[in-house]
Structures are given as structure tokens and as C-alpha cells.
Amino acid sequence: MERIAYGMVGGGKGAFIGDVHRKAIRIDDLAVLKAGCFSRDAAKSNAFGAELGVEPDRLYTDYQQMAKAEAKRTDGIKFVVCVTPNVSHYEVCKAFLSEGIHVVCDKPLTWTVAQSEELERLSKEKNLLFCVTYAYTGYPAVKQMRKMVQDGKLGAIRFVNAEYPQDWLANSVDENSPIAPWRMDPKVAGISNCLGDIGSHIENLVATITGLKIKRVCARLDSMVEGRTLDDNASVLVEYDGGAKGVYWSSQIAFGYDNALRIRIFGEKGGLEWLQEDPDHFTFTPCDGPKQRFSRGRDQFEACAQQYSRIPAGHPEGLFEAFANVYKPFILALGKHLANQKLEASDLDFPGVAMGLEGVRFINRCVQSSKQGAVWVTL
Ligand SMILES: NC(=O)c1ccc[n+]([C@@H]2O[C@H](COP(=O)([O-])OP(=O)(O)OC[C@H]3O[C@@H](n4cnc5c(N)ncnc54)[C@H](O)[C@@H]3O)[C@@H](O)[C@H]2O)c1
């Protein structure tokens, strides 16, 4: 397959996740960066675009102009990657979808449910692929756990206990933090900080592995550090369709924790446990036997998971590879789509716009619940 041209909005010099996206795409080398609007400051965007090797006539001062100009070119970009802060996701995605360009956007997809619904509708109407980069779903261990749940190894799921503790906001915001302080600003982040930034990963990961659909939530969002408008700690009780229950805790004030996303899933026939900071391994405990340790790259991983493993067991893989594992199926599916080939369900092994929408719905309903005094709110 010829490498597919892509463009990027956001991800300027020093930005956090745009750089991870670019490097992850290069792992499989299926797409090449050809256009960009990397910052709202044209001079900064142009200087950085030149460093990245983007031709000057494809460096744009704003994303609207970029969408229109790229759509007109015969060699225009086929997909855009939106890695701006949350406030502009909706407008950026809409601009490119409207011009017939496929979209990859980081989470949370938009601020409001209505905005995400509109993006879903637009992508369907225009027959465009849409990926939301919930990167943790790309780990081979996550794919293997999903397969075991689908195969009934856990039986019916009874309870999920998942948490994402960090401590980088345990003290007052450091303006020089490498992770941008805009996350604390409702005018940029939206209605939530902690829950939107990391609690949304829990919601998506549980949905990906278990297929469970949330029926209702009862949430308490707190700002533990004085003077904050938005939450830095969130506790959520969850009820799923079918009767299973769960509890999700996300926190940025948990001293001693970096990115300790941990998920425990308990079914009537066994339990699973996985920690993002040790992503190659997970444990499965069957009801009638001892705890078993699964390891990426070893025989217990089935083809659907093992195909995303790049090096032998014992050589750790990490977040870059997980991102690459989101991009690989997306770009391969796009290649088929552009060649007018029919896409099978198995081609779409990446988080799509529907998952982005569910994530935004979850955040909004949790905030609503918390504001009403931690009452149950239906999704
Ligand atoms: N999937 C994940 O694991 C993950 C991890 C981190 C961040 N994110 C998400 O990625 C997004 C970006 O986060 P970040 O930490 O990289 O932020 P950041 O502040 O480090 O980077 C944002 C970049 O976007 C640029 N930008 C802002 N508005 C722009 C506009 N209108 N046009 C062009 N460029 C613009 C900024 O100049 C900056 O370079 C957020 O939505 C965040 O939630 C996702």
C-alpha cells in the first residue's frame, strides 16, 4: 500500500501528545505527514512545520483554511489528526469532515453530547472513517483480555473495579508543568478536568474489554486543592445494562502514582487484572484454579492480540506501540476504503466516533450527577 498523506492540527513544538502521535504513526510507516497547522501562532507553526519537513505551501495559519485548501488538492491529505486542547476538537473535526477528509481526534471528543452526535452523523453521512485515540485500547494485553471476555472465560460479568490515580496536580498548578495547565481551565478543558482527562480512559477501557454498556452513574467530583474550579478527584458508581456493577476512581492528587490505570473485572467464572504501567502482562484467575500470569509475546496470546505485538516477550513495549496499534488498523482500513474495497468488522479494530460519543456522554452525566449531590443519573 502506498503511504497515505495526513495532516495535523495542534501538536506544536513542546506540545505533549501530538509528538507521540507523529512518532507512533512512523512505527509502521503507513502514512506520511504532508500538511499542518501546529499552533494558533502562524510564525511558530511555520517554523515547526519546516523542522518536521512539511513543504511551506502546506503550512496553514488556521485549520479552516487548511481543510479547504487540502480538499482542493489532487495530492491533498486523506486524513487529519486533531491534537489541540479539548475546546477546539469539535470545530476542527467538523471543518475536515465537511470537506470530505477522514478524521482522527484525541479524547475527550468534544465538550457536549450534541457536538459528538453531530460529528457521528456527519461522518456517517459522508462515509468517512473516524478514529478517537483512546490509546490504551491498543495494548495487545487489552486485546487478549477482550477476547477472553468474548469467549466467555469470565462468564457473566458481576463487578468492575477500575482506577486511574496520578499525583501531578496534588500541589498547586505549576505553570511550567510539561503537561499543560489548560486542563484546569474550564474555558479550554470544558466541564471537567480529572474525569474528562483520565476518568474517560477508564470508561473507554472497560467498555472495550467487557462490551458492557453503562445504564446509569452516581458520581462525586471534587476539587481537593483549594482555588480550583474543576475536579481533581472523581469517584463514580456505575450500573450496567444487564445488572453488573462497577466503581471507577480517577485522581490527580494521589501522591505516589504516575499513570497507574488499573482494571479488575470479576465474572461468575473468573477474574482479570491489568495495570497500565506493566502493560505486557495481566492475570486471569479461574474460579477453579490458581492465578495465571499472561505475557505478551507468549503462546497464551491469541492471534487477534498477538498480531499487535512487535518484539519477543521480555522486551517491553509501551505507549508508543499502543498508539501505533490504534493507527495501524485505522490506516489499513482507510487504505481499503480509498481503494473502494469493502470493510469488514475486523478491519475496524480501533475506537471509533461512537466510542468518542459514549465517552462524552459519560463525562456529562457524571458532572450532572455530582452537581445534583451525587444522585443516580441515567445515560
Ligand atoms: N489519548 C491520550 O492518551 C492523550 C494523552 C494526552 C493528551 N490527550 C488529549 O490530546 C489533546 C492535546 O493535549 P496535549 O497535552 O498535547 O496539549 P498541549 O497543550 O501540550 O498541546 C496542544 C497543541 O495544540 C496547539 N493548538 C491549540 N489550539 C490550536 C489551534 N486552534 N490550531 C492549531 N493548533 C492549536 C497548541 O499550540 C499546542 O501545540 C487534549 O484533548 C488531551 O485531552 C490525549
The ligand as an ORCA input file, in Angstrom:
! r2SCAN-3c Opt
* xyz 0 1
  N      -5.010      9.704     24.251
  C      -4.258     10.073     25.258
  O      -3.737      9.238     25.978
  C      -3.997     11.545     25.488
  C      -2.865     11.938     26.224
  C      -2.630     13.301     26.366
  C      -3.486     14.239     25.824
  N      -4.607     13.827     25.155
  C      -5.539     14.810     24.560
  O      -4.857     15.442     23.483
  C      -5.253     16.806     23.382
  C      -3.996     17.684     23.436
  O      -3.373     17.549     24.680
  P      -1.833     17.983     24.925
  O      -1.496     17.589     26.294
  O      -0.991     17.504     23.810
  O      -1.958     19.586     24.865
  P      -0.779     20.623     24.605
  O      -1.232     21.915     25.188
  O       0.540     20.053     25.040
  O      -0.723     20.753     23.006
  C      -1.744     21.393     22.280
  C      -1.174     21.971     20.991
  O      -2.236     22.442     20.178
  C      -1.890     23.744     19.665
  N      -3.133     24.436     19.361
  C      -4.057     24.902     20.243
  N      -5.102     25.435     19.575
  C      -4.820     25.333     18.250
  C      -5.496     25.710     17.052
  N      -6.674     26.306     17.108
  N      -4.896     25.440     15.882
  C      -3.702     24.847     15.823
  N      -3.007     24.443     16.909
  C      -3.568     24.693     18.108
  C      -1.045     24.355     20.756
  O      -0.219     25.396     20.228
  C      -0.210     23.155     21.191
  O       0.900     22.978     20.338
  C      -6.210     17.043     24.540
  O      -7.533     16.969     24.076
  C      -5.934     15.915     25.507
  O      -7.074     15.530     26.267
  C      -4.854     12.509     24.984
*
